Amino acid sequence: MSARGGSSPAEIVGQFAILPLVNIPFLIDTDTASDDAVALIMALRSPEVHVVAITAVAGNVAVEQAARNALYTAELCGSGVRVFLGAPKPLKRAHAPADWFHGKDGLGDHGYPPPRRTAEKQYAPDAIVETIQSHPGLVLVTLGPLTNVALALEKNPGIAGQVSRCVIMGGAPCCEGNVTPAAEYNIWCDPEAARIVLQSGLPIELVGWHLSRGEAVLRPTDIQKVLNFATPLARFAIECNSRGQEAFLEQTGERGICLPDPVAMAIALDPTIVTSRSSHFVEVATDSELARGMTVVDRLNVATNERNRDVWAATLAAGHKAEVLWTIDNGRWKEALYSALR
């Protein structure tokens, strides 16, 4: 104590120094394939967040494979985070995997060994509800179809108000899709679930496929830079995306690795990477096979006009807008990736 009865500056510093650092809790829902695995590495390696749970959903691969890949990636990071097995198929549709892009096992078919741990017995939607309730204010990051989250919201709609941010990798706002001309895969896979989530009141930040295009793509020089780190995680990040690199070339004619999920994770970890965003009503097409999964963004705010009200009635009645992210600082996104892999 100081002569006047208060604490000295040194004593105050000492008192605060013994307090534990409180990291931001993250809950990650994923259909773990190659780019999801890299996103998981970014979160698990971040000193600023605590991944409290990972929930697996059917999407890129079957749900069991998604859980296995998540467990394997966590082990590479030295993490014992619990992984929960979720929905084996979309709400109303058959499961349509993306093995044409990620390989049969989702990780480029390199024969990675099975993880030492297994998934938890609790069903992922139930785990989502309990995890949010026990960590109010957590950040929810979704990297796959939104089936698990929709099921959790149906069980307990109130969890929407207990989440501080909901960062969704999904959609192709005002641009072409990557699985059909109209739609991005995660939303296309389970459009009914996406509609439920978008109308739920979750504080959504929509990270569309467009943000991983152009200068965000890892070009050959970027890939070599990562390999030059010569760390196990760097090698794994490039190797498991080998089929993805081939598929991206077939799809776009461009050389490189497109990493939508890591871009979304970079934004979840540091929202200041975003350079432009705006809030809008967003609808998802569910009734047309031509437009299935299309994310229709009311960018000019005309949904409330008389000619549009009937079509947009459900979204307007729900009254919830999403933050649509339009551009990011690509240099900073890549630096976030590099820092996790060094």
Order of alpha helices (4+ residues) and beta strands (2+ residues): alpha-beta-alpha-beta-alpha-beta-alpha-alpha-beta-alpha-beta-alpha-alpha-beta-alpha-alpha-alpha-alpha-beta-beta-beta-alpha-beta-alpha
